[in-house]
Amino acid sequence: MKRINILILLLVVGGLAYGREYHVSVKGNDANQGTEIAPFRSIGRAALAAYPGDVITVHAGTYREWVNPPRGGTCDEKRIIYRAAPGERVEIKGSEIVNTWTKEDGGVWKVILPNSFFGDYNPYSDLIYGDWFYGKNRKHHTGEVFLNNKSLYEKESLDKVRNPEIYPESKDPEGSKYTWYCETNAENTTIWANFHQHNPNRELVEISVRRTCFYPEKQGINYLTIDGFHISEAASQWAAPTAEQIGMVATHWNKGWIIENNVISNAKCSGITLGKERATGHNVWLNDMSIDGSLHYIEVTFRTIRNGWNKENIGSHIVRNNEIFACEQTGMCGSMGAAFSIVENNYIHDIWVKRQFDGAEIAGIKFHAAIDTQIRNNRICRTGRGMWLDWMAQGARISHNLAYENDLEDIYFEVDHGPYLVDNNIFASPVSVWDMSQGGAYVHNLIAGIIRLAQEKGRYTPYHLPHSTEVAGLSIILNGDARFYNNIFAPVNPNEKWTYGLTKYDAAGYPCFIDGNVYYNKAVQFGAEKNFVAKPDFDPKFKVEERGKDVYVSFATDLTGLKTEIVTTERLGKAKFPKAAYENPDGTPIIFDNDYFGVKRGGQPVPGPFERLKDGDNIIKVW
């Protein structure tokens, strides 16, 4: 009886330790109890107090800290939730204010900071470094200088700060004349910056001092929610797929995070990373150039599997309803850690604007091994490359996205073997798709640009058992094994040197399955296609137009004589190498009978993403 009473007491006490709400305020004190009337001062202090099931509510103000959670939740029902107080603007910044500048000539000012100002990490002595990073023959620091929340351009000499010129590759030419340069010795860090007509001691001038804003140093921190914050200005490092990936918000090889309703901006490299940890390799190619980087990545893949990369342990994150911009590598990236995740309803824009460095990991969304990952209902524009699914995008589904004004391409599939699905999207950039893969299925898309097609015979890359991280085999890419059903090709001002439509797939390495497509304005059909409409002289005058916060597309159609059929998992068959079906992550079949807006399709569906099209002019609000 006594032992039973002790057990009951422990359960009661344990119950009181869970389900609490802790409050944080800029007017609080970390010696407080964290209640609404006696809040903590820092989010980090609340993180130390919180256990599974607890909520941390952060009130209005700016918090300059790295939140390093010591523990996570245990399941979806027992999360630890970090949230901005409803209706309040809460900022988490990786920067500090500097207002002790001294004026030099013209618009140039200087500040000298003791190295102790930076603690154990100085971004002005830390260089950007990593596999597949291209610095354009100069050094780049992870630090950054901000004038009124806009970053300046780092220069490699003081002379280029004193005599600024427009950087020709920038997408913001006038902004590129605002410049900075740094030098560091054993005692001090000196920064010069050209603020032009602005007085930096009267404006908001900040410099990045933290490598991240929200990142657990250790693994096993699962089931966290990050909701409603403005997160910015961290000195994030290059996030190579062969490295530990630390973005401004980073999950660190954990499971079940929800990152939602945030505004994420001004990361030196990546905004959000759902990526790899360090133990399975960190920039392994640069550390051993004796073999090709792709072979290193295969080795890393097998190490991660031995280290517990599977659905039970890793991934299954939800990233939704965020606005992400002004990051110079990616808005969001992840090597293997994004598997089984959902990325939806995000607005990702103006990525890689400054273009002072380059690399093979730059995009609005860049995922390696997006196994069973769903990317849907996102708006992605002005990002260089919109989406890039590199290696092992098996079971991925890219649906109902709006992509435009991306000057490289809207989506790039690199060395994937399928099955992956691309349905009900609007791809409006001059290059809509770069297909260096096989086994893709494209259903009910509107494609306004070209499709680039390429083989890759020099790399053997993995394919998997269905809905699993377990590797089934390796193969090169000969292209093809593709499906294209019920798409509209509507080129805008077609370039005579380019080929539009699907005629390139006539020469693909593996057979393709193509039917029910519409080809306008010099787009050319697949040679063996039976049911199609081809009107090479019909210009639909396709256009994407931003009207304030809304986006509209307008175009004309003529669908006379077209016969189509509903597309299903059964009709799509199985991808050649993994021998896997085009189905939901849970293995259930798909019927593609809902359009971009969720409108039910008829038995003879209208091609493209909109079921309610009419012949003639159409103007449709799409965001």
C-alpha positions in Angstrom: 0.0 0.0 0.0 2.8 2.4 0.9 4.5 1.8 -2.5 1.2 2.5 -4.3 0.8 5.8 -2.5 4.4 6.8 -3.4 3.7 6.0 -7.0 0.5 8.1 -7.0 2.4 11.0 -5.4 5.1 10.8 -8.1 2.5 10.8 -10.8 0.8 13.8 -9.3 4.1 15.7 -8.8 5.1 14.7 -12.4 1.8 15.9 -13.7 2.3 19.3 -12.1 5.7 19.6 -13.9 4.1 19.3 -17.3 1.6 21.5 -19.2 2.9 24.7 -17.8 3.1 28.0 -19.7 6.3 30.1 -19.2 6.4 33.7 -20.1 9.3 35.8 -21.4 9.5 39.6 -21.6 12.1 42.2 -22.3 11.0 43.7 -19.0 11.5 40.3 -17.2 14.3 38.8 -15.2 15.9 35.4 -15.5 15.7 35.1 -11.7 11.9 35.2 -11.9 9.6 32.2 -11.9 8.6 32.7 -15.6 4.9 33.4 -14.8 2.9 36.1 -16.6 3.4 38.5 -13.8 7.0 37.5 -13.2 8.4 36.6 -16.6 11.9 35.5 -17.6 14.1 37.9 -19.5 15.5 35.5 -22.0 14.1 32.7 -24.2 17.1 30.6 -23.3 16.2 30.7 -19.6 12.6 29.5 -20.4 14.1 26.7 -22.5 16.0 25.5 -19.4 12.7 25.3 -17.5 10.4 23.7 -20.1 9.6 20.0 -20.3 7.4 18.1 -22.8 3.9 19.5 -22.9 5.0 23.0 -21.9 4.5 26.3 -23.8 6.9 29.2 -23.8 5.1 32.5 -24.7 7.5 35.3 -25.7 6.2 38.8 -25.5 6.9 41.8 -27.7 10.4 43.0 -28.1 13.8 42.1 -29.6 15.8 39.1 -28.1 19.4 39.0 -29.2 20.3 35.4 -28.3 21.0 31.9 -29.6 18.2 29.7 -28.3 19.8 26.3 -27.6 17.0 24.0 -26.3 18.3 21.4 -23.8 15.3 19.1 -24.4 12.4 18.5 -26.8 9.0 16.9 -26.6 8.3 13.2 -26.6 5.5 13.1 -29.3 3.1 15.3 -31.1 0.8 15.5 -28.1 3.7 16.3 -25.8 5.6 19.0 -27.6 7.6 21.9 -26.3 6.1 25.0 -28.0 7.9 28.2 -28.4 5.5 30.9 -29.6 5.3 34.7 -30.0 2.5 36.1 -27.9 -0.6 36.4 -30.2 -0.7 39.8 -31.9 2.8 40.8 -30.6 5.9 41.3 -32.7 8.7 39.3 -31.3 12.2 39.4 -32.9 15.0 36.9 -32.4 18.2 38.4 -33.8 21.7 37.0 -34.3 23.1 40.6 -34.3 24.0 43.4 -31.9 23.5 47.1 -32.3 26.7 49.1 -32.9 26.4 52.9 -32.5 30.0 54.0 -31.7 31.1 54.7 -35.3 33.6 57.4 -36.1 33.4 59.2 -39.3 36.2 59.1 -42.0 36.0 60.5 -45.5 32.7 60.8 -47.4 30.2 58.3 -46.3 32.8 56.0 -44.8 32.7 55.3 -41.0 34.8 53.0 -38.8 34.3 51.1 -35.6 36.9 49.3 -33.5 35.6 46.5 -31.3 37.5 44.4 -28.8 37.4 40.8 -29.7 35.9 40.1 -26.3 32.8 41.8 -27.7 32.2 38.6 -29.7 32.7 36.0 -27.0 33.9 32.6 -28.3 32.8 33.3 -31.9 33.9 36.1 -34.1 32.3 36.1 -37.5 34.8 38.7 -38.8 37.6 36.2 -38.5 35.5 33.2 -39.6 35.4 32.6 -43.3 32.7 30.9 -45.3 33.9 27.5 -46.2 32.5 24.2 -47.4 32.1 21.6 -50.1 30.8 23.0 -53.3 31.2 26.6 -52.2 32.6 28.9 -54.8 34.0 32.2 -53.4 34.7 33.9 -56.8 38.4 34.1 -56.0 38.1 36.1 -52.8 37.4 35.6 -49.1 34.0 36.0 -47.5 33.3 36.3 -43.8 30.2 34.9 -42.1 29.7 38.3 -40.5 27.5 41.0 -41.9 26.7 44.6 -41.5 23.0 45.9 -41.6 21.6 49.3 -42.1 18.0 49.5 -41.1 17.6 45.7 -41.5 19.2 45.6 -44.9 22.6 44.0 -45.4 25.6 45.8 -46.9 28.0 44.2 -49.4 31.3 42.9 -48.0 34.4 44.0 -50.0 37.9 42.5 -50.2 39.7 45.8 -49.8 39.2 49.1 -48.0 39.6 50.9 -51.3 36.4 49.3 -52.6 34.6 50.7 -49.6 35.9 54.2 -50.1 35.2 54.0 -53.8 32.1 51.9 -54.2 30.9 50.7 -57.6 27.7 48.9 -58.6 28.3 45.2 -58.3 27.2 44.0 -61.8 25.9 40.6 -60.7 23.6 41.9 -58.0 19.9 41.9 -58.3 19.9 45.1 -56.3 22.4 47.3 -58.2 21.9 50.5 -56.1 22.1 48.6 -52.9 25.4 47.1 -53.9 27.1 50.5 -53.4 26.6 50.2 -49.6 29.7 48.3 -48.6 31.9 47.2 -45.7 35.3 45.7 -45.0 36.9 44.2 -41.9 40.3 43.4 -40.4 41.0 41.4 -37.2 44.1 41.1 -35.1 44.8 39.5 -31.8 43.0 42.2 -29.8 40.5 44.0 -32.0 38.2 43.8 -34.9 37.9 46.9 -37.1 35.0 47.4 -39.5 34.8 50.1 -42.1 31.4 50.7 -43.9 30.1 53.1 -46.5 26.7 54.3 -45.3 26.6 57.1 -47.9 24.3 59.9 -46.6 23.3 58.0 -43.4 24.7 58.6 -40.0 25.1 55.1 -38.5 24.9 56.4 -34.9 21.5 57.7 -35.6 20.1 54.9 -37.7 19.7 51.3 -36.8 23.0 49.6 -37.5 23.6 46.0 -36.5 26.3 43.5 -37.1 25.9 39.7 -37.0 27.6 38.1 -34.0 25.9 34.7 -33.6 26.2 31.8 -36.0 22.5 30.8 -35.5 19.3 31.9 -33.7 17.5 28.7 -32.9 19.6 25.5 -32.9 20.0 22.7 -30.4 23.7 21.7 -30.0 22.8 18.1 -29.2 20.7 15.6 -31.0 17.5 14.0 -29.6 15.7 17.3 -29.3 12.5 16.2 -31.0 8.9 17.6 -31.3 9.5 21.3 -30.9 7.3 24.0 -32.3 8.6 27.5 -33.3 5.6 29.7 -34.0 5.2 33.4 -35.0 8.7 34.9 -34.6 10.7 37.4 -36.7 14.1 35.7 -36.9 17.0 37.4 -38.6 20.7 38.5 -39.0 22.6 35.4 -38.0 26.1 34.6 -39.3 25.2 31.2 -40.7 27.8 29.1 -42.3 27.7 27.4 -45.8 25.4 24.4 -45.5 26.9 21.7 -47.7 25.1 18.3 -47.9 28.3 16.6 -46.6 28.5 18.9 -43.6 26.7 19.7 -40.4 24.1 22.1 -41.6 23.5 25.0 -39.2 21.0 27.6 -40.6 19.5 30.5 -38.7 16.8 28.0 -37.6 18.1 24.5 -37.6 16.7 21.1 -36.5 20.0 19.3 -36.1 19.2 15.8 -37.2 16.1 15.6 -35.1 12.5 14.7 -35.7 9.0 16.2 -35.7 9.6 19.9 -35.5 6.9 22.4 -36.6 8.3 25.7 -37.9 5.3 27.9 -38.7 4.0 31.5 -39.1 7.5 33.0 -38.9 9.3 35.7 -40.9 12.8 34.6 -41.5 15.3 36.9 -43.2 18.9 38.1 -43.6 20.9 34.9 -43.0 24.4 35.1 -44.4 23.8 31.6 -45.9 20.7 29.6 -45.0 17.5 30.6 -43.3 16.1 27.2 -42.3 18.1 23.9 -42.3 16.5 20.5 -41.8 19.9 18.9 -42.2 22.7 16.6 -41.3 24.8 16.3 -38.2 28.6 16.4 -38.0 29.6 12.8 -36.9 28.8 11.3 -40.3 31.1 13.8 -42.1 31.8 17.5 -42.2 32.9 18.9 -45.6 34.5 15.6 -46.3 35.3 16.4 -49.9 37.5 19.4 -49.1 39.2 17.3 -46.4 40.0 14.6 -49.0 40.1 15.6 -52.7 41.6 12.3 -53.7 38.1 11.0 -54.8 35.1 12.8 -56.3 32.6 14.6 -54.1 29.8 12.3 -55.3 31.6 9.3 -54.0 32.1 11.0 -50.7 28.3 11.7 -50.6 27.5 8.0 -51.2 29.8 7.2 -48.3 28.1 9.8 -46.1 24.7 8.3 -47.1 25.6 4.9 -45.9 27.1 6.4 -42.7 23.9 8.2 -41.9 21.9 4.9 -42.4 24.2 3.2 -40.0 23.8 6.2 -37.7 20.0 5.8 -37.5 18.7 7.7 -40.6 15.2 6.3 -40.9 11.6 7.4 -40.5 11.5 6.5 -36.8 14.3 8.8 -35.9 14.8 11.6 -38.4 12.7 14.1 -40.3 8.9 14.3 -40.4 9.1 18.0 -39.9 6.4 20.5 -40.9 7.5 23.9 -42.2 4.4 26.0 -43.1 3.1 29.6 -43.4 6.5 31.2 -43.2 7.9 34.1 -45.2 11.6 33.7 -46.0 13.8 36.2 -47.8 17.2 37.9 -48.1 19.3 34.8 -47.5 22.3 34.3 -49.7 22.5 30.5 -49.9 19.0 29.0 -49.4 15.7 29.9 -47.9 15.5 26.3 -46.7 17.8 23.4 -47.2 18.4 20.0 -45.8 20.6 16.9 -46.5 18.6 13.8 -45.6 17.1 15.4 -42.6 14.1 16.8 -44.6 12.9 13.2 -45.4 9.2 12.5 -44.7 8.5 16.2 -44.1 5.8 18.6 -45.3 6.8 22.0 -46.6 3.6 24.0 -47.4 2.2 27.5 -47.7 5.5 29.3 -47.5 6.4 32.5 -49.4 10.1 32.3 -50.3 11.4 35.2 -52.3 14.5 37.3 -53.0 17.1 34.6 -52.2 20.7 35.0 -53.5 20.2 38.6 -54.4 23.7 39.9 -53.7 25.4 37.1 -55.6 28.8 37.8 -54.2 29.5 34.1 -53.9 28.2 31.0 -55.7 28.0 27.3 -55.2 26.1 24.1 -56.0 23.8 24.4 -53.0 21.9 27.7 -53.8 18.1 27.8 -54.2 14.8 28.8 -52.6 14.4 25.2 -51.4 17.4 22.8 -51.7 16.9 19.3 -50.4 19.0 16.2 -50.7 17.2 12.9 -50.2 13.7 14.3 -50.0 12.2 10.9 -49.5 8.4 11.0 -49.3 8.7 14.8 -48.8 5.7 16.9 -49.7 6.4 20.4 -51.1 3.0 22.0 -51.7 1.2 25.3 -52.0 4.3 27.5 -51.8 5.0 30.7 -53.6 8.7 30.9 -54.8 10.0 33.8 -56.8 13.3 35.7 -57.4 15.4 33.0 -55.9 17.8 32.2 -58.7 16.8 28.5 -58.7 13.4 28.0 -57.1 13.5 24.4 -56.0 16.3 21.9 -56.3 15.8 18.3 -55.4 19.2 16.7 -55.5 19.8 12.9 -55.1 17.2 10.5 -53.8 14.0 12.5 -54.2 12.1 9.2 -54.1 8.4 9.5 -53.2 8.7 13.3 -53.2 5.6 15.2 -54.4 5.8 18.8 -55.6 2.2 20.1 -56.0 0.2 23.2 -56.2 3.2 25.6 -56.1 3.6 29.0 -57.8 7.0 29.7 -59.2 8.0 32.7 -61.3 10.8 35.2 -61.9 13.5 32.6 -61.0 16.3 33.4 -63.4 17.9 29.9 -63.4 14.9 27.6 -63.3 11.8 27.0 -61.2 12.7 23.4 -60.3 15.8 21.2 -60.9 15.8 17.5 -60.4 19.4 16.2 -60.2 20.3 12.5 -60.4 17.0 11.2 -59.0 15.5 7.9 -60.1 11.9 8.4 -59.1 9.2 7.9 -58.4 8.6 11.6 -57.8 5.4 13.5 -58.6 5.0 17.1 -60.0 1.4 18.0 -60.2 -0.9 21.1 -60.4 2.0 23.6 -60.4 2.5 26.9 -62.2 6.0 27.2 -63.6 6.3 30.6 -65.1 10.1 31.3 -65.4 12.0 31.2 -68.7 13.4 27.8 -67.7 10.7 25.9 -65.9 12.3 22.5 -65.3 15.8 21.1 -65.5 15.4 17.4 -65.7 18.7 15.6 -65.0 16.8 12.6 -63.6 14.5 9.8 -64.5 11.3 8.4 -63.2 9.4 11.7 -62.8 5.6 12.1 -63.4 4.3 15.6 -64.4 0.5 15.9 -64.2 -1.7 18.9 -64.8 1.0 21.6 -64.7 1.1 24.9 -66.5 4.6 25.3 -67.9 5.6 28.6 -69.5 9.3 28.0 -70.0 11.5 25.3 -71.4 12.4 21.9 -70.0 16.1 21.3 -70.0 17.0 17.7 -70.4 20.4 16.2 -69.5 22.0 12.8 -68.8 24.5 12.0 -66.1 26.6 9.0 -66.9 29.5 9.9 -64.6 27.7 9.4 -61.3 26.0 6.4 -59.7 23.4 7.6 -57.3 21.1 5.6 -54.9 17.6 4.5 -55.1 15.7 3.0 -52.2 13.2 0.5 -51.1 9.7 2.1 -51.2 9.0 4.6 -48.4 12.4 3.8 -46.8 15.9 5.2 -46.4 17.3 1.7 -47.1 19.3 1.7 -50.3 18.2 -0.8 -52.9 20.8 0.0 -55.6 22.8 2.6 -57.6 22.5 3.7 -61.2 23.5 6.4 -63.7 21.0 8.8 -65.3 20.1 8.2 -68.9 16.9 10.2 -68.7 13.4 9.3 -69.5 11.1 6.8 -67.7 9.0 10.0 -67.5 5.3 10.6 -67.5 3.6 13.8 -68.8 -0.2 13.8 -68.6 -2.6 16.7 -69.1 -0.1 19.6 -68.9 -0.3 23.0 -70.7 2.8 24.4 -72.4 2.4 28.1 -72.9 5.8 29.7 -73.7 6.3 33.4 -73.2 8.2 35.2 -76.0 9.8 32.0 -77.1 13.5 32.2 -77.9 14.2 30.8 -81.4 17.3 29.1 -80.1 15.4 27.1 -77.5 13.1 24.1 -77.9 9.8 24.1 -76.1 7.4 21.4 -75.2 8.3 17.7 -75.0 10.0 16.9 -78.3 13.4 16.4 -76.4 12.0 13.3 -74.7 11.9 11.5 -78.1 15.6 10.8 -77.6 15.5 10.0 -73.8 17.4 7.0 -72.7 14.3 5.1 -71.4 10.8 5.0 -72.7 8.4 7.8 -71.7 4.6 7.8 -71.3 3.0 11.0 -72.5 -0.6 11.9 -73.4 -3.3 14.6 -73.1 -1.0 17.7 -73.3 -1.6 21.1 -74.9 1.2 22.9 -76.8 1.0 26.6 -77.7 3.3 29.2 -79.2 6.0 27.1 -80.8 5.9 24.3 -78.2 6.3 20.9 -79.8 4.6 17.6 -78.7 6.2 14.3 -77.9 6.6 12.2 -81.1 4.5 9.2 -79.9 1.8 11.2 -78.2 -1.7 10.2 -79.5 -4.1 12.7 -77.8 -2.9 16.3 -77.7 -3.6 19.8 -79.0 -0.8 21.5 -80.8 -1.3 25.1 -81.9 2.2 26.5 -82.6 0.9 29.8 -83.8 -1.5 30.4 -80.9 0.0 32.9 -78.4 -1.8 32.6 -75.1 -0.1 35.7 -73.8 0.6 34.1 -70.5 1.5 36.5 -67.7 2.1 36.6 -64.0 1.2 39.8 -62.3 1.8 40.9 -58.7 -0.9 43.2 -57.4 0.1 44.2 -53.9 0.1 41.1 -51.8 -1.9 39.1 -54.4 -0.7 37.3 -57.5 -2.7 36.8 -60.7 -2.1 34.8 -63.9 -3.7 35.6 -67.2 -3.7 33.6 -70.4 -5.9 32.5 -73.2 -6.8 28.9 -74.2 -8.2 27.0 -77.1 -8.8 23.4 -76.1 -10.9 22.3 -79.1 -10.7 18.6 -79.8 -8.6 17.5 -76.8 -9.4 14.2 -75.2 -8.1 13.6 -71.7 -8.4 11.0 -68.9 -8.2 11.2 -65.1 -4.7 10.3 -64.0 -4.3 7.8 -61.2 -1.5 5.8 -59.5 -2.5 2.8 -61.5 -2.2 4.7 -64.8 1.3 6.0 -63.9 2.7 2.6 -63.3 6.0 2.1 -61.5 9.4 3.9 -61.8 11.9 1.7 -63.5 14.7 1.3 -61.0 13.1 1.3 -57.6 10.0 -0.5 -59.0 7.9 1.7 -56.8 4.5 3.3 -57.5 3.5 7.0 -57.7 1.5 6.9 -54.5 1.1 8.7 -51.1 3.8 8.3 -48.4 1.5 5.8 -46.6 1.3 3.6 -49.7 -2.3 4.5 -50.7 -3.1 5.3 -54.3 -3.6 8.8 -55.7 -6.4 10.0 -58.0 -5.5 13.4 -59.5 -9.1 14.6 -59.4 -8.6 17.9 -57.6 -7.1 21.1 -59.2 -4.9 23.9 -57.9 -7.7 25.2 -55.8 -9.1 21.8 -54.8 -11.9 22.0 -57.3 -13.1 18.5 -58.3 -12.2 17.4 -61.8 -14.6 15.9 -64.3 -14.3 12.6 -66.1 -12.5 14.3 -69.0 -10.4 16.8 -66.9 -9.2 20.1 -68.2 -5.5 20.1 -68.8 -3.3 22.3 -66.7 -3.8 23.2 -63.0 -7.2 24.9 -63.3 -10.4 22.9 -63.9 -12.6 25.9 -64.5 -10.9 27.2 -67.6 -12.9 28.7 -70.5 -11.8 29.0 -74.1 -10.6 32.6 -74.6 -9.1 34.8 -71.9 -8.7 33.8 -68.3 -7.6 35.9 -65.3 -7.1 33.9 -62.2 -5.9 34.9 -58.7 -3.4 32.3 -57.6 -2.0 33.7 -54.4 
